[in-house]
Amino acid sequence: MLPTIGTVSVHALKKGNKKIRLDKKEYLSIPPSFLAFLAGLIDGSSEGGGYIQVTRTTKGFITIKLVISLHLEDISTLEYIRSVLKIGKLTIYRDLRSPCCKLIINRTDLQEVLFPLLIHHGIFFLTETRKAQFDLAMLILKNDKKVYDQIPAREDIPATFELPKTASDYANLAFFKN
């Protein structure tokens, strides 16, 4: 069973016809190789990538979302990710010099589905930037922090996963063996 990380806000459940997912068995059937691919895409490349956005609202609260942004020509990749995960909202931006599309996954879906899946399968981000974003999001969710000013200094945020130390440690990661 996949745990929910932290407490889902009652306000999040008011939007639309949302309920806390009680049966998450279907998510456990998502292949770890897909999740490893997704983590690698989010970690980024010259072709696009993603980030975990932690921002302050105008009233001083915390918002968290995952954004994966690709060139519009690659929209089928985001459609595929959305079809497998069954979460997120796909948005198209045509008016830009370089048209793009974004898959945005909200805080509740991160708490209930994506982050628990990554932890369950031991899949983590390999760049310092994405790892720091993930660790910050996990601290906020686990400790039910609501106000942006409650976020501790970066050096006081515990690591969810430790990065490998050597090249052979990276090569021996389980998610590279599939």
Beta strands, then each sheet from edge to edge (+ up, - down):
strand 1: 48-56
strand 2: 62-71
strand 3: 89-93
strand 4: 100-106
sheet 1: 1+ 2- 4+ 3-
end
